[in-house]
């Protein structure tokens, strides 16, 4: 053990007289080797005084030193050899005796067994405490220590535990709570219920066609009206949210860097080579100490173009590339589950490749969690678009998102209703997200599903007064691909939580259950039924026919007229209000074209319904990087494209 004892102490230089100097510090060693400029060291030391973070982490996250240069220097200072785990991999048989989670928790990797004891690799200082921890975790004395990087440990674990990590990311929720997974599209009881309903409808059409059609017409129209009224009431409640927001700018400014927790940012990317540069620039604008950020780019294994673009961007050392194994389902939630496995931050957020979050968003999320109770599992930031005025589609998309995130979600939050999360800018305490089981990789709107599951499991979901700006779709085909996936996901989510409605009522109450179905099931239903209402009205308006009179007795007729006239007017009114709230005054007249925009929703809804039966787990990729405004990464999203 003499070698081990010597290996744990720092290297000491000798003077010309042969007397040892005091142990060399990391910064001095990097400067002496020409790997760091003295002025950069002085700057990093000033940052260290503010953040209380490790100097090495500061140098890495600020891009002042390369990862391998840093750890090779640390290895020399610690008096241990550096190991390249790609060239000298661990013993697979030894490694598989332990759970990968244990290794990630400690950043200690067992390499091989020797007659003298265990050989380990670590990214931490090999002091006595680490040796004791390694002996306790791995069941034997440590004979030799070698230094490596945190990134190499992650990469080695994904290489050797690929099957386990992938199985957990793909089937973890299904194995633990199959009733909450969209892996099964229709349960046996749902299949029989739908079959009975279809048989009953066909029998009714054969025996009493007029009565059957009146009942069907009435049911659809009454549900449509209930959904419209529900959204209007919720939106009016949400209109008061800004005056009651619990996070003040003064509180954000008062936060000290040393008090801030570590934050993991997950960025799932697929075929996003064109926007990688702007993505890294947008994340750099975050007002958060880089040394407390862990940015994991989740890149699909077969996407070499994006990987090469990410490498060419030469990101700082707090950015790591995680290659997602190429296996069905190839979905964003599966990639996020792999990222969650490797995440080491206290908190975690999801961003998309084209996102431009407000600089203070992470700090507002930290404050929200501090103020929230122990059951607060997620806070959602608002989403909006930086290319709002590019064409008709982006204008309508911007008004819709402004209404949804500035009125609808705050209203749901104030009323204690289940909140279907947006696909990005969801902030979580990392361990609580793991408790919940992460995302469902078989649900193509995993965000909405996660928000509902959180409420069912007794957690709370909130919203924060911060905005992430995205790229609005500029092309109709691209928009329909994206929207059909969203609507299909709402259908999946409604089916999952309708498997046992009585259980759902017991868990979240009747009021919340009704609100959930009116929103999540009501949204696809309104899009599917709207074209038929318009066609019947158009037929009547053009021909003045009385052929429809038997199917519209007074109660059904009045509700249908309400949906057609008042329902559309409410949709236009809410979009106008959203434009006022955001200060998008030039977009307000465009809200009058909302019925045309709804036609696109209906097309997407029927495509979603078809895919629910034919390709339920298929993730239709939205193409990003098409906007003319993409290059203006530092402009004001609300003014730069006017």
QUIBEL-V975675 format. One record per residue. N is the residue number from 1. RES is the residue in three letters. SS is DSSP state (~ for helix, > for strand, _ for the rest). D_LAST is the distance of its C-alpha to the last C-alpha in whole Angstrom. Layout:
n:N res:RES ss:SS d_last:D_LAST
n:N res:RES ss:SS d_last:D_LAST
This chain:
n:1 res:UNK ss:_ d_last:71
n:2 res:UNK ss:~ d_last:71
n:3 res:UNK ss:~ d_last:68
n:4 res:UNK ss:~ d_last:66
n:5 res:UNK ss:~ d_last:67
n:6 res:UNK ss:~ d_last:66
n:7 res:UNK ss:~ d_last:63
n:8 res:UNK ss:_ d_last:61
n:9 res:UNK ss:_ d_last:62
n:10 res:UNK ss:_ d_last:59
n:11 res:UNK ss:_ d_last:61
n:12 res:UNK ss:_ d_last:62
n:13 res:UNK ss:_ d_last:63
n:14 res:UNK ss:> d_last:66
n:15 res:UNK ss:_ d_last:67
n:16 res:UNK ss:_ d_last:69
n:17 res:UNK ss:_ d_last:72
n:18 res:UNK ss:_ d_last:71
n:19 res:UNK ss:_ d_last:70
n:20 res:UNK ss:> d_last:67
n:21 res:UNK ss:_ d_last:64
n:22 res:UNK ss:_ d_last:62
n:23 res:UNK ss:_ d_last:60
n:24 res:UNK ss:_ d_last:57
n:25 res:UNK ss:_ d_last:53
n:26 res:UNK ss:~ d_last:50
n:27 res:UNK ss:~ d_last:48
n:28 res:UNK ss:~ d_last:51
n:29 res:UNK ss:~ d_last:52
n:30 res:UNK ss:~ d_last:49
n:31 res:UNK ss:~ d_last:49
n:32 res:UNK ss:~ d_last:52
n:33 res:UNK ss:_ d_last:52
n:34 res:UNK ss:_ d_last:49
n:35 res:UNK ss:_ d_last:46
n:36 res:UNK ss:_ d_last:44
n:37 res:UNK ss:_ d_last:44
n:38 res:UNK ss:~ d_last:46
n:39 res:UNK ss:~ d_last:42
n:40 res:UNK ss:~ d_last:41
n:41 res:UNK ss:~ d_last:43
n:42 res:UNK ss:~ d_last:43
n:43 res:UNK ss:~ d_last:40
n:44 res:UNK ss:~ d_last:40
n:45 res:UNK ss:~ d_last:43
n:46 res:UNK ss:~ d_last:41
n:47 res:UNK ss:~ d_last:39
n:48 res:UNK ss:~ d_last:42
n:49 res:UNK ss:~ d_last:43
n:50 res:UNK ss:~ d_last:40
n:51 res:UNK ss:~ d_last:39
n:52 res:UNK ss:_ d_last:43
n:53 res:UNK ss:_ d_last:42
n:54 res:UNK ss:_ d_last:44
n:55 res:UNK ss:~ d_last:44
n:56 res:UNK ss:~ d_last:44
n:57 res:UNK ss:~ d_last:41
n:58 res:UNK ss:~ d_last:39
n:59 res:UNK ss:~ d_last:40
n:60 res:UNK ss:~ d_last:39
n:61 res:UNK ss:~ d_last:36
n:62 res:UNK ss:_ d_last:34
n:63 res:UNK ss:_ d_last:35
n:64 res:UNK ss:_ d_last:38
n:65 res:UNK ss:_ d_last:41
n:66 res:UNK ss:_ d_last:41
n:67 res:UNK ss:~ d_last:43
n:68 res:UNK ss:~ d_last:46
n:69 res:UNK ss:~ d_last:47
n:70 res:UNK ss:~ d_last:46
n:71 res:UNK ss:~ d_last:49
n:72 res:UNK ss:~ d_last:51
n:73 res:UNK ss:~ d_last:51
n:74 res:UNK ss:~ d_last:52
n:75 res:UNK ss:~ d_last:54
n:76 res:UNK ss:~ d_last:56
n:77 res:UNK ss:~ d_last:56
n:78 res:UNK ss:~ d_last:57
n:79 res:UNK ss:_ d_last:60
n:80 res:UNK ss:_ d_last:59
n:81 res:UNK ss:> d_last:58
n:82 res:UNK ss:> d_last:55
n:83 res:UNK ss:_ d_last:55
n:84 res:UNK ss:_ d_last:52
n:85 res:UNK ss:_ d_last:52
n:86 res:UNK ss:_ d_last:51
n:87 res:UNK ss:_ d_last:54
n:88 res:UNK ss:_ d_last:57
n:89 res:UNK ss:_ d_last:56
n:90 res:UNK ss:_ d_last:57
n:91 res:UNK ss:_ d_last:60
n:92 res:UNK ss:~ d_last:59
n:93 res:UNK ss:~ d_last:62
n:94 res:UNK ss:~ d_last:61
n:95 res:UNK ss:~ d_last:58
n:96 res:UNK ss:_ d_last:58
n:97 res:UNK ss:_ d_last:60
n:98 res:UNK ss:_ d_last:57
n:99 res:UNK ss:_ d_last:54
n:100 res:UNK ss:~ d_last:51
n:101 res:UNK ss:~ d_last:49
n:102 res:UNK ss:~ d_last:52
n:103 res:UNK ss:~ d_last:51
n:104 res:UNK ss:~ d_last:48
n:105 res:UNK ss:~ d_last:49
n:106 res:UNK ss:~ d_last:51
n:107 res:UNK ss:_ d_last:50
n:108 res:UNK ss:> d_last:53
n:109 res:UNK ss:> d_last:54
n:110 res:UNK ss:> d_last:58
n:111 res:UNK ss:> d_last:59
n:112 res:UNK ss:> d_last:62
n:113 res:UNK ss:> d_last:66
n:114 res:UNK ss:> d_last:68
n:115 res:UNK ss:_ d_last:72
n:116 res:UNK ss:_ d_last:71
n:117 res:UNK ss:> d_last:68
n:118 res:UNK ss:> d_last:65
n:119 res:UNK ss:> d_last:62
n:120 res:UNK ss:> d_last:59
n:121 res:UNK ss:> d_last:55
n:122 res:UNK ss:> d_last:53
n:123 res:UNK ss:_ d_last:50
n:124 res:UNK ss:_ d_last:51
n:125 res:UNK ss:_ d_last:54
n:126 res:UNK ss:_ d_last:57
n:127 res:UNK ss:_ d_last:59
n:128 res:UNK ss:~ d_last:62
n:129 res:UNK ss:~ d_last:59
n:130 res:UNK ss:~ d_last:58
n:131 res:UNK ss:~ d_last:61
n:132 res:UNK ss:~ d_last:62
n:133 res:UNK ss:~ d_last:59
n:134 res:UNK ss:~ d_last:59
n:135 res:UNK ss:~ d_last:63
n:136 res:UNK ss:~ d_last:62
n:137 res:UNK ss:~ d_last:59
n:138 res:UNK ss:~ d_last:61
n:139 res:UNK ss:_ d_last:65
n:140 res:UNK ss:_ d_last:67
n:141 res:UNK ss:_ d_last:67
n:142 res:UNK ss:> d_last:65
n:143 res:UNK ss:> d_last:66
n:144 res:UNK ss:> d_last:64
n:145 res:UNK ss:> d_last:60
n:146 res:UNK ss:> d_last:57
n:147 res:UNK ss:> d_last:54
n:148 res:UNK ss:_ d_last:51
n:149 res:UNK ss:_ d_last:47
n:150 res:UNK ss:~ d_last:45
n:151 res:UNK ss:~ d_last:43
n:152 res:UNK ss:~ d_last:47
n:153 res:UNK ss:~ d_last:48
n:154 res:UNK ss:~ d_last:45
n:155 res:UNK ss:~ d_last:45
n:156 res:UNK ss:~ d_last:49
n:157 res:UNK ss:~ d_last:49
n:158 res:UNK ss:~ d_last:46
n:159 res:UNK ss:~ d_last:49
n:160 res:UNK ss:~ d_last:52
n:161 res:UNK ss:_ d_last:51
n:162 res:UNK ss:~ d_last:48
n:163 res:UNK ss:~ d_last:50
n:164 res:UNK ss:~ d_last:50
n:165 res:UNK ss:~ d_last:46
n:166 res:UNK ss:~ d_last:45
n:167 res:UNK ss:~ d_last:48
n:168 res:UNK ss:~ d_last:46
n:169 res:UNK ss:~ d_last:43
n:170 res:UNK ss:~ d_last:43
n:171 res:UNK ss:~ d_last:46
n:172 res:UNK ss:~ d_last:46
n:173 res:UNK ss:~ d_last:45
n:174 res:UNK ss:~ d_last:47
n:175 res:UNK ss:~ d_last:50
n:176 res:UNK ss:~ d_last:50
n:177 res:UNK ss:_ d_last:48
n:178 res:UNK ss:~ d_last:49
n:179 res:UNK ss:~ d_last:48
n:180 res:UNK ss:~ d_last:44
n:181 res:UNK ss:_ d_last:44
n:182 res:UNK ss:_ d_last:42
n:183 res:UNK ss:_ d_last:44
n:184 res:UNK ss:_ d_last:46
n:185 res:UNK ss:_ d_last:44
n:186 res:UNK ss:_ d_last:47
n:187 res:UNK ss:_ d_last:50
n:188 res:UNK ss:~ d_last:53
n:189 res:UNK ss:~ d_last:53
n:190 res:UNK ss:~ d_last:50
n:191 res:UNK ss:~ d_last:51
n:192 res:UNK ss:~ d_last:54
n:193 res:UNK ss:~ d_last:52
n:194 res:UNK ss:~ d_last:50
n:195 res:UNK ss:~ d_last:53
n:196 res:UNK ss:~ d_last:54
n:197 res:UNK ss:~ d_last:52
n:198 res:UNK ss:~ d_last:51
n:199 res:UNK ss:~ d_last:55
n:200 res:UNK ss:~ d_last:55
n:201 res:UNK ss:~ d_last:52
n:202 res:UNK ss:~ d_last:54
n:203 res:UNK ss:~ d_last:58
n:204 res:UNK ss:~ d_last:56
n:205 res:UNK ss:~ d_last:55
n:206 res:UNK ss:~ d_last:58
n:207 res:UNK ss:~ d_last:60
n:208 res:UNK ss:_ d_last:58
n:209 res:UNK ss:~ d_last:55
n:210 res:UNK ss:~ d_last:54
n:211 res:UNK ss:~ d_last:54
n:212 res:UNK ss:~ d_last:52
n:213 res:UNK ss:~ d_last:49
n:214 res:UNK ss:~ d_last:49
n:215 res:UNK ss:~ d_last:49
n:216 res:UNK ss:~ d_last:47
n:217 res:UNK ss:~ d_last:44
n:218 res:UNK ss:~ d_last:45
n:219 res:UNK ss:~ d_last:44
n:220 res:UNK ss:~ d_last:41
n:221 res:UNK ss:~ d_last:40
n:222 res:UNK ss:~ d_last:41
n:223 res:UNK ss:~ d_last:39
n:224 res:UNK ss:~ d_last:36
n:225 res:UNK ss:~ d_last:36
n:226 res:UNK ss:~ d_last:37
n:227 res:UNK ss:~ d_last:34
n:228 res:UNK ss:~ d_last:32
n:229 res:UNK ss:~ d_last:34
n:230 res:UNK ss:~ d_last:34
n:231 res:UNK ss:~ d_last:30
n:232 res:UNK ss:~ d_last:29
n:233 res:UNK ss:~ d_last:32
n:234 res:UNK ss:~ d_last:31
n:235 res:UNK ss:~ d_last:27
n:236 res:UNK ss:~ d_last:28
n:237 res:UNK ss:~ d_last:30
n:238 res:UNK ss:~ d_last:27
n:239 res:UNK ss:_ d_last:25
n:240 res:UNK ss:_ d_last:28
n:241 res:UNK ss:~ d_last:27
n:242 res:UNK ss:~ d_last:25
n:243 res:UNK ss:~ d_last:28
n:244 res:UNK ss:~ d_last:30
n:245 res:UNK ss:_ d_last:29
n:246 res:UNK ss:_ d_last:31
n:247 res:UNK ss:_ d_last:30
n:248 res:UNK ss:_ d_last:29
n:249 res:UNK ss:~ d_last:27
n:250 res:UNK ss:~ d_last:30
n:251 res:UNK ss:~ d_last:32
n:252 res:UNK ss:~ d_last:30
n:253 res:UNK ss:~ d_last:30
n:254 res:UNK ss:~ d_last:34
n:255 res:UNK ss:_ d_last:34
n:256 res:UNK ss:_ d_last:36
n:257 res:UNK ss:~ d_last:36
n:258 res:UNK ss:~ d_last:40
n:259 res:UNK ss:~ d_last:39
n:260 res:UNK ss:_ d_last:37
n:261 res:UNK ss:_ d_last:38
n:262 res:UNK ss:_ d_last:37
n:263 res:UNK ss:> d_last:34
n:264 res:UNK ss:> d_last:34
n:265 res:UNK ss:> d_last:31
n:266 res:UNK ss:> d_last:31
n:267 res:UNK ss:> d_last:29
n:268 res:UNK ss:> d_last:30
n:269 res:UNK ss:> d_last:29
n:270 res:UNK ss:_ d_last:30
n:271 res:UNK ss:_ d_last:29
n:272 res:UNK ss:_ d_last:26
n:273 res:UNK ss:~ d_last:27
n:274 res:UNK ss:~ d_last:24
n:275 res:UNK ss:~ d_last:22
n:276 res:UNK ss:~ d_last:25
n:277 res:UNK ss:~ d_last:24
n:278 res:UNK ss:~ d_last:21
n:279 res:UNK ss:~ d_last:22
n:280 res:UNK ss:~ d_last:25
n:281 res:UNK ss:~ d_last:22
n:282 res:UNK ss:~ d_last:21
n:283 res:UNK ss:~ d_last:24
n:284 res:UNK ss:~ d_last:25
n:285 res:UNK ss:_ d_last:23
n:286 res:UNK ss:_ d_last:24
n:287 res:UNK ss:_ d_last:26
n:288 res:UNK ss:_ d_last:30
n:289 res:UNK ss:_ d_last:33
n:290 res:UNK ss:~ d_last:32
n:291 res:UNK ss:~ d_last:36
n:292 res:UNK ss:~ d_last:36
n:293 res:UNK ss:> d_last:34
n:294 res:UNK ss:> d_last:35
n:295 res:UNK ss:> d_last:32
n:296 res:UNK ss:> d_last:34
n:297 res:UNK ss:> d_last:32
n:298 res:UNK ss:> d_last:34
n:299 res:UNK ss:> d_last:34
n:300 res:UNK ss:> d_last:36
n:301 res:UNK ss:_ d_last:39
n:302 res:UNK ss:_ d_last:39
n:303 res:UNK ss:_ d_last:35
n:304 res:UNK ss:~ d_last:36
n:305 res:UNK ss:~ d_last:33
n:306 res:UNK ss:~ d_last:31
n:307 res:UNK ss:~ d_last:34
n:308 res:UNK ss:~ d_last:35
n:309 res:UNK ss:~ d_last:31
n:310 res:UNK ss:~ d_last:31
n:311 res:UNK ss:~ d_last:34
n:312 res:UNK ss:~ d_last:33
n:313 res:UNK ss:_ d_last:30
n:314 res:UNK ss:_ d_last:33
n:315 res:UNK ss:_ d_last:32
n:316 res:UNK ss:_ d_last:34
n:317 res:UNK ss:_ d_last:37
n:318 res:UNK ss:_ d_last:35
n:319 res:UNK ss:> d_last:34
n:320 res:UNK ss:> d_last:36
n:321 res:UNK ss:> d_last:36
n:322 res:UNK ss:> d_last:38
n:323 res:UNK ss:> d_last:39
n:324 res:UNK ss:> d_last:39
n:325 res:UNK ss:_ d_last:42
n:326 res:UNK ss:_ d_last:42
n:327 res:UNK ss:_ d_last:43
n:328 res:UNK ss:_ d_last:42
n:329 res:UNK ss:_ d_last:40
n:330 res:UNK ss:_ d_last:37
n:331 res:UNK ss:_ d_last:35
n:332 res:UNK ss:~ d_last:32
n:333 res:UNK ss:~ d_last:35
n:334 res:UNK ss:~ d_last:38
n:335 res:UNK ss:~ d_last:36
n:336 res:UNK ss:~ d_last:35
n:337 res:UNK ss:~ d_last:39
n:338 res:UNK ss:~ d_last:40
n:339 res:UNK ss:~ d_last:37
n:340 res:UNK ss:~ d_last:39
n:341 res:UNK ss:~ d_last:42
n:342 res:UNK ss:~ d_last:41
n:343 res:UNK ss:_ d_last:39
n:344 res:UNK ss:_ d_last:41
n:345 res:UNK ss:_ d_last:38
n:346 res:UNK ss:_ d_last:39
n:347 res:UNK ss:> d_last:36
n:348 res:UNK ss:> d_last:34
n:349 res:UNK ss:> d_last:30
n:350 res:UNK ss:> d_last:28
n:351 res:UNK ss:_ d_last:25
n:352 res:UNK ss:_ d_last:24
n:353 res:UNK ss:_ d_last:23
n:354 res:UNK ss:_ d_last:20
n:355 res:UNK ss:_ d_last:19
n:356 res:UNK ss:> d_last:18
n:357 res:UNK ss:> d_last:20
n:358 res:UNK ss:_ d_last:19
n:359 res:UNK ss:_ d_last:22
n:360 res:UNK ss:_ d_last:24
n:361 res:UNK ss:~ d_last:24
n:362 res:UNK ss:~ d_last:28
n:363 res:UNK ss:~ d_last:29
n:364 res:UNK ss:~ d_last:28
n:365 res:UNK ss:~ d_last:30
n:366 res:UNK ss:~ d_last:33
n:367 res:UNK ss:~ d_last:33
n:368 res:UNK ss:~ d_last:33
n:369 res:UNK ss:~ d_last:36
n:370 res:UNK ss:~ d_last:38
n:371 res:UNK ss:~ d_last:37
n:372 res:UNK ss:_ d_last:38
n:373 res:UNK ss:_ d_last:41
n:374 res:UNK ss:_ d_last:43
n:375 res:UNK ss:_ d_last:42
n:376 res:UNK ss:> d_last:38
n:377 res:UNK ss:> d_last:37
n:378 res:UNK ss:> d_last:33
n:379 res:UNK ss:> d_last:30
n:380 res:UNK ss:> d_last:27
n:381 res:UNK ss:> d_last:24
n:382 res:UNK ss:> d_last:21
n:383 res:UNK ss:> d_last:18
n:384 res:UNK ss:> d_last:15
n:385 res:UNK ss:> d_last:12
n:386 res:UNK ss:_ d_last:10
n:387 res:UNK ss:_ d_last:9
n:388 res:UNK ss:_ d_last:8
n:389 res:UNK ss:_ d_last:6
n:390 res:UNK ss:_ d_last:9
n:391 res:UNK ss:_ d_last:11
n:392 res:UNK ss:~ d_last:13
n:393 res:UNK ss:~ d_last:15
n:394 res:UNK ss:~ d_last:12
n:395 res:UNK ss:~ d_last:11
n:396 res:UNK ss:~ d_last:15
n:397 res:UNK ss:~ d_last:16
n:398 res:UNK ss:~ d_last:13
n:399 res:UNK ss:~ d_last:15
n:400 res:UNK ss:~ d_last:18
n:401 res:UNK ss:~ d_last:18
n:402 res:UNK ss:~ d_last:17
n:403 res:UNK ss:~ d_last:20
n:404 res:UNK ss:~ d_last:22
n:405 res:UNK ss:~ d_last:21
n:406 res:UNK ss:~ d_last:21
n:407 res:UNK ss:~ d_last:24
n:408 res:UNK ss:~ d_last:26
n:409 res:UNK ss:~ d_last:27
n:410 res:UNK ss:~ d_last:27
n:411 res:UNK ss:~ d_last:29
n:412 res:UNK ss:~ d_last:31
n:413 res:UNK ss:~ d_last:32
n:414 res:UNK ss:~ d_last:33
n:415 res:UNK ss:_ d_last:35
n:416 res:UNK ss:_ d_last:37
n:417 res:UNK ss:_ d_last:36
n:418 res:UNK ss:_ d_last:36
n:419 res:UNK ss:_ d_last:32
n:420 res:UNK ss:_ d_last:31
n:421 res:UNK ss:_ d_last:29
n:422 res:UNK ss:_ d_last:26
n:423 res:UNK ss:_ d_last:26
n:424 res:UNK ss:_ d_last:25
n:425 res:UNK ss:_ d_last:25
n:426 res:UNK ss:> d_last:28
n:427 res:UNK ss:> d_last:31
n:428 res:UNK ss:> d_last:34
n:429 res:UNK ss:> d_last:38
n:430 res:UNK ss:~ d_last:39
n:431 res:UNK ss:~ d_last:42
n:432 res:UNK ss:~ d_last:42
n:433 res:UNK ss:~ d_last:39
n:434 res:UNK ss:~ d_last:42
n:435 res:UNK ss:~ d_last:45
n:436 res:UNK ss:~ d_last:42
n:437 res:UNK ss:_ d_last:43
n:438 res:UNK ss:_ d_last:39
n:439 res:UNK ss:_ d_last:37
n:440 res:UNK ss:_ d_last:39
n:441 res:UNK ss:_ d_last:38
n:442 res:UNK ss:_ d_last:39
n:443 res:UNK ss:_ d_last:37
n:444 res:UNK ss:_ d_last:33
n:445 res:UNK ss:_ d_last:32
n:446 res:UNK ss:~ d_last:33
n:447 res:UNK ss:~ d_last:31
n:448 res:UNK ss:~ d_last:32
n:449 res:UNK ss:~ d_last:35
n:450 res:UNK ss:~ d_last:36
n:451 res:UNK ss:~ d_last:34
n:452 res:UNK ss:~ d_last:37
n:453 res:UNK ss:~ d_last:40
n:454 res:UNK ss:~ d_last:39
n:455 res:UNK ss:~ d_last:40
n:456 res:UNK ss:~ d_last:43
n:457 res:UNK ss:_ d_last:44
n:458 res:UNK ss:_ d_last:44
n:459 res:UNK ss:_ d_last:41
n:460 res:UNK ss:> d_last:38
n:461 res:UNK ss:> d_last:34
n:462 res:UNK ss:> d_last:32
n:463 res:UNK ss:> d_last:28
n:464 res:UNK ss:> d_last:26
n:465 res:UNK ss:> d_last:23
n:466 res:UNK ss:> d_last:21
n:467 res:UNK ss:> d_last:18
n:468 res:UNK ss:> d_last:18
n:469 res:UNK ss:> d_last:15
n:470 res:UNK ss:> d_last:16
n:471 res:UNK ss:_ d_last:15
n:472 res:UNK ss:_ d_last:15
n:473 res:UNK ss:_ d_last:17
n:474 res:UNK ss:_ d_last:16
n:475 res:UNK ss:_ d_last:19
n:476 res:UNK ss:~ d_last:21
n:477 res:UNK ss:~ d_last:25
n:478 res:UNK ss:~ d_last:23
n:479 res:UNK ss:~ d_last:22
n:480 res:UNK ss:~ d_last:25
n:481 res:UNK ss:~ d_last:27
n:482 res:UNK ss:~ d_last:25
n:483 res:UNK ss:~ d_last:25
n:484 res:UNK ss:~ d_last:29
n:485 res:UNK ss:~ d_last:30
n:486 res:UNK ss:~ d_last:29
n:487 res:UNK ss:~ d_last:30
n:488 res:UNK ss:~ d_last:34
n:489 res:UNK ss:~ d_last:33
n:490 res:UNK ss:~ d_last:33
n:491 res:UNK ss:~ d_last:36
n:492 res:UNK ss:~ d_last:38
n:493 res:UNK ss:~ d_last:37
n:494 res:UNK ss:~ d_last:39
n:495 res:UNK ss:~ d_last:42
n:496 res:UNK ss:~ d_last:43
n:497 res:UNK ss:~ d_last:43
n:498 res:UNK ss:_ d_last:45
n:499 res:UNK ss:_ d_last:47
n:500 res:UNK ss:_ d_last:49
n:501 res:UNK ss:~ d_last:48
n:502 res:UNK ss:~ d_last:51
n:503 res:UNK ss:~ d_last:50
n:504 res:UNK ss:~ d_last:46
n:505 res:UNK ss:~ d_last:47
n:506 res:UNK ss:~ d_last:50
n:507 res:UNK ss:~ d_last:47
n:508 res:UNK ss:~ d_last:44
n:509 res:UNK ss:_ d_last:46
n:510 res:UNK ss:~ d_last:46
n:511 res:UNK ss:~ d_last:43
n:512 res:UNK ss:~ d_last:40
n:513 res:UNK ss:~ d_last:42
n:514 res:UNK ss:~ d_last:41
n:515 res:UNK ss:~ d_last:37
n:516 res:UNK ss:~ d_last:37
n:517 res:UNK ss:~ d_last:38
n:518 res:UNK ss:~ d_last:36
n:519 res:UNK ss:~ d_last:33
n:520 res:UNK ss:~ d_last:34
n:521 res:UNK ss:~ d_last:36
n:522 res:UNK ss:~ d_last:35
n:523 res:UNK ss:~ d_last:31
n:524 res:UNK ss:~ d_last:33
n:525 res:UNK ss:~ d_last:35
n:526 res:UNK ss:~ d_last:33
n:527 res:UNK ss:~ d_last:31
n:528 res:UNK ss:~ d_last:34
n:529 res:UNK ss:~ d_last:36
n:530 res:UNK ss:~ d_last:33
n:531 res:UNK ss:~ d_last:33
n:532 res:UNK ss:~ d_last:37
n:533 res:UNK ss:~ d_last:36
n:534 res:UNK ss:~ d_last:34
n:535 res:UNK ss:~ d_last:37
n:536 res:UNK ss:~ d_last:39
n:537 res:UNK ss:~ d_last:38
n:538 res:UNK ss:~ d_last:37
n:539 res:UNK ss:~ d_last:40
n:540 res:UNK ss:~ d_last:42
n:541 res:UNK ss:~ d_last:39
n:542 res:UNK ss:~ d_last:40
n:543 res:UNK ss:~ d_last:44
n:544 res:UNK ss:_ d_last:45
n:545 res:UNK ss:_ d_last:47
n:546 res:UNK ss:_ d_last:49
n:547 res:UNK ss:_ d_last:50
n:548 res:UNK ss:_ d_last:47
n:549 res:UNK ss:~ d_last:49
n:550 res:UNK ss:~ d_last:51
n:551 res:UNK ss:~ d_last:49
n:552 res:UNK ss:_ d_last:47
n:553 res:UNK ss:_ d_last:49
n:554 res:UNK ss:~ d_last:48
n:555 res:UNK ss:~ d_last:47
n:556 res:UNK ss:~ d_last:45
n:557 res:UNK ss:~ d_last:44
n:558 res:UNK ss:~ d_last:42
n:559 res:UNK ss:~ d_last:40
n:560 res:UNK ss:~ d_last:39
n:561 res:UNK ss:~ d_last:38
n:562 res:UNK ss:~ d_last:36
n:563 res:UNK ss:~ d_last:34
n:564 res:UNK ss:~ d_last:33
n:565 res:UNK ss:~ d_last:32
n:566 res:UNK ss:~ d_last:32
n:567 res:UNK ss:~ d_last:30
n:568 res:UNK ss:~ d_last:28
n:569 res:UNK ss:~ d_last:27
n:570 res:UNK ss:~ d_last:27
n:571 res:UNK ss:~ d_last:24
n:572 res:UNK ss:~ d_last:22
n:573 res:UNK ss:~ d_last:23
n:574 res:UNK ss:~ d_last:22
n:575 res:UNK ss:~ d_last:19
n:576 res:UNK ss:~ d_last:18
n:577 res:UNK ss:~ d_last:19
n:578 res:UNK ss:~ d_last:17
n:579 res:UNK ss:~ d_last:14
n:580 res:UNK ss:~ d_last:16
n:581 res:UNK ss:~ d_last:17
n:582 res:UNK ss:~ d_last:14
n:583 res:UNK ss:_ d_last:12
n:584 res:UNK ss:_ d_last:10
n:585 res:UNK ss:~ d_last:11
n:586 res:UNK ss:~ d_last:9
n:587 res:UNK ss:~ d_last:10
n:588 res:UNK ss:~ d_last:14
n:589 res:UNK ss:~ d_last:15
n:590 res:UNK ss:~ d_last:14
n:591 res:UNK ss:~ d_last:17
n:592 res:UNK ss:~ d_last:20
n:593 res:UNK ss:~ d_last:20
n:594 res:UNK ss:~ d_last:21
n:595 res:UNK ss:~ d_last:24
n:596 res:UNK ss:~ d_last:23
n:597 res:UNK ss:~ d_last:21
n:598 res:UNK ss:~ d_last:25
n:599 res:UNK ss:~ d_last:26
n:600 res:UNK ss:~ d_last:25
n:601 res:UNK ss:~ d_last:26
n:602 res:UNK ss:~ d_last:30
n:603 res:UNK ss:~ d_last:30
n:604 res:UNK ss:~ d_last:29
n:605 res:UNK ss:~ d_last:31
n:606 res:UNK ss:~ d_last:34
n:607 res:UNK ss:~ d_last:34
n:608 res:UNK ss:~ d_last:34
n:609 res:UNK ss:~ d_last:37
n:610 res:UNK ss:~ d_last:38
n:611 res:UNK ss:~ d_last:38
n:612 res:UNK ss:~ d_last:39
n:613 res:UNK ss:~ d_last:42
n:614 res:UNK ss:~ d_last:42
n:615 res:UNK ss:_ d_last:40
n:616 res:UNK ss:_ d_last:39
n:617 res:UNK ss:_ d_last:38
n:618 res:UNK ss:_ d_last:36
n:619 res:UNK ss:_ d_last:33
n:620 res:UNK ss:_ d_last:31
n:621 res:UNK ss:_ d_last:28
n:622 res:UNK ss:_ d_last:25
n:623 res:UNK ss:_ d_last:23
n:624 res:UNK ss:_ d_last:21
n:625 res:UNK ss:_ d_last:19
n:626 res:UNK ss:_ d_last:18
n:627 res:UNK ss:_ d_last:14
n:628 res:UNK ss:_ d_last:13
n:629 res:UNK ss:_ d_last:11
n:630 res:UNK ss:_ d_last:14
n:631 res:UNK ss:_ d_last:15
n:632 res:UNK ss:_ d_last:13
n:633 res:UNK ss:_ d_last:15
n:634 res:UNK ss:_ d_last:15
n:635 res:UNK ss:_ d_last:11
n:636 res:UNK ss:_ d_last:10
n:637 res:UNK ss:_ d_last:9
n:638 res:UNK ss:_ d_last:8
n:639 res:UNK ss:_ d_last:5
n:640 res:UNK ss:_ d_last:6
n:641 res:UNK ss:_ d_last:4
n:642 res:UNK ss:_ d_last:0
